[in-house]
């Protein structure tokens, strides 16, 4: 059981890292260049929002059901 918990923790952390990189890439390539957008004009906020979104997507909410043969 502990191995599965480690796998889920690593999966969660990997999704957070990927989300942060994606958030920064969004800022760099698409973000608001004029500075009038509150979130898109700041790389720190976009990276943070990407990490939050990655954490939400990577979070496991339901336990796997065991199939008894």
Phi and psi in degrees as GROMACS dihedral restraints (atoms count N, CA, C in turn):
[ dihedral_restraints ]
;  ai    aj    ak    al  type     phi  dphi    fc
    3     4     5     6     1   -67.6    20    10
    4     5     6     7     1   -32.9    20    10
    6     7     8     9     1   -63.4    20    10
    7     8     9    10     1   -41.1    20    10
    9    10    11    12     1   -64.7    20    10
   10    11    12    13     1   -37.9    20    10
   12    13    14    15     1   -64.2    20    10
   13    14    15    16     1   -39.9    20    10
   15    16    17    18     1   -65.2    20    10
   16    17    18    19     1   -40.2    20    10
   18    19    20    21     1   -62.0    20    10
   19    20    21    22     1   -43.1    20    10
   21    22    23    24     1   -67.9    20    10
   22    23    24    25     1   -35.9    20    10
   24    25    26    27     1   -66.6    20    10
   25    26    27    28     1   -44.8    20    10
   27    28    29    30     1   -63.3    20    10
   28    29    30    31     1   -40.5    20    10
   30    31    32    33     1   -61.4    20    10
   31    32    33    34     1   -44.4    20    10
   33    34    35    36     1   -60.6    20    10
   34    35    36    37     1   -45.6    20    10
   36    37    38    39     1   -66.8    20    10
   37    38    39    40     1   -37.4    20    10
   39    40    41    42     1   -65.0    20    10
   40    41    42    43     1   -41.2    20    10
   42    43    44    45     1   -64.1    20    10
   43    44    45    46     1   -37.4    20    10
   45    46    47    48     1   -65.1    20    10
   46    47    48    49     1   -42.5    20    10
   48    49    50    51     1   -65.6    20    10
   49    50    51    52     1   -45.1    20    10
   51    52    53    54     1   -62.2    20    10
   52    53    54    55     1   -40.1    20    10
   54    55    56    57     1   -63.4    20    10
   55    56    57    58     1   -40.7    20    10
   57    58    59    60     1   -64.5    20    10
   58    59    60    61     1   -42.8    20    10
   60    61    62    63     1   -65.1    20    10
   61    62    63    64     1   -40.7    20    10
   63    64    65    66     1   -65.6    20    10
   64    65    66    67     1   -39.6    20    10
   66    67    68    69     1   -62.9    20    10
   67    68    69    70     1   -41.7    20    10
   69    70    71    72     1   -68.4    20    10
   70    71    72    73     1   -39.4    20    10
   72    73    74    75     1   -62.7    20    10
   73    74    75    76     1   -38.3    20    10
   75    76    77    78     1   -62.4    20    10
   76    77    78    79     1   -43.8    20    10
   78    79    80    81     1   -61.0    20    10
   79    80    81    82     1   -45.6    20    10
   81    82    83    84     1   -68.3    20    10
   82    83    84    85     1   -43.7    20    10
   84    85    86    87     1   -93.3    20    10
   85    86    87    88     1   -31.9    20    10
   87    88    89    90     1  -118.6    20    10
   88    89    90    91     1   -26.9    20    10
   90    91    92    93     1   -46.9    20    10
   91    92    93    94     1   166.7    20    10
   93    94    95    96     1   -75.1    20    10
   94    95    96    97     1   115.2    20    10
   96    97    98    99     1   -85.6    20    10
   97    98    99   100     1   -18.3    20    10
   99   100   101   102     1   -78.3    20    10
  100   101   102   103     1   -18.9    20    10
  102   103   104   105     1    88.7    20    10
  103   104   105   106     1     3.0    20    10
  105   106   107   108     1   -86.7    20    10
  106   107   108   109     1   -16.8    20    10
  108   109   110   111     1   -84.3    20    10
  109   110   111   112     1   128.8    20    10
  111   112   113   114     1   -67.5    20    10
  112   113   114   115     1   -42.8    20    10
  114   115   116   117     1   -93.9    20    10
  115   116   117   118     1   -44.3    20    10
  117   118   119   120     1   -71.9    20    10
  118   119   120   121     1   -18.4    20    10
  120   121   122   123     1   -88.9    20    10
  121   122   123   124     1    -7.0    20    10
  123   124   125   126     1  -115.9    20    10
  124   125   126   127     1   121.7    20    10
  126   127   128   129     1   -66.3    20    10
  127   128   129   130     1   -29.5    20    10
  129   130   131   132     1   -68.5    20    10
  130   131   132   133     1   -42.1    20    10
  132   133   134   135     1   -67.4    20    10
  133   134   135   136     1   -40.5    20    10
  135   136   137   138     1   -67.2    20    10
  136   137   138   139     1   -38.8    20    10
  138   139   140   141     1   -65.2    20    10
  139   140   141   142     1   -42.0    20    10
  141   142   143   144     1   -62.9    20    10
  142   143   144   145     1   -44.9    20    10
  144   145   146   147     1   -64.4    20    10
  145   146   147   148     1   -37.3    20    10
  147   148   149   150     1   -63.7    20    10
  148   149   150   151     1   -39.4    20    10
  150   151   152   153     1   -66.5    20    10
  151   152   153   154     1   -40.1    20    10
  153   154   155   156     1   -63.8    20    10
  154   155   156   157     1   -45.4    20    10
  156   157   158   159     1   -64.3    20    10
  157   158   159   160     1   -40.6    20    10
  159   160   161   162     1   -63.1    20    10
  160   161   162   163     1   -38.7    20    10
  162   163   164   165     1   -65.7    20    10
  163   164   165   166     1   -38.5    20    10
  165   166   167   168     1   -65.9    20    10
  166   167   168   169     1   -42.4    20    10
  168   169   170   171     1   -71.5    20    10
  169   170   171   172     1   -31.2    20    10
  171   172   173   174     1   -87.9    20    10
  172   173   174   175     1    -8.2    20    10
  174   175   176   177     1   -77.0    20    10
  175   176   177   178     1   128.6    20    10
  177   178   179   180     1   -91.1    20    10
  178   179   180   181     1   125.1    20    10
  180   181   182   183     1  -103.0    20    10
  181   182   183   184     1   -30.1    20    10
  183   184   185   186     1  -115.7    20    10
  184   185   186   187     1   143.3    20    10
  186   187   188   189     1   -80.1    20    10
  187   188   189   190     1   149.2    20    10
  189   190   191   192     1   -68.4    20    10
  190   191   192   193     1   139.6    20    10
  192   193   194   195     1   -87.3    20    10
  193   194   195   196     1   134.1    20    10
  195   196   197   198     1   -83.6    20    10
  196   197   198   199     1   136.1    20    10
  198   199   200   201     1  -100.4    20    10
  199   200   201   202     1   119.0    20    10
  201   202   203   204     1   -92.1    20    10
  202   203   204   205     1   125.5    20    10
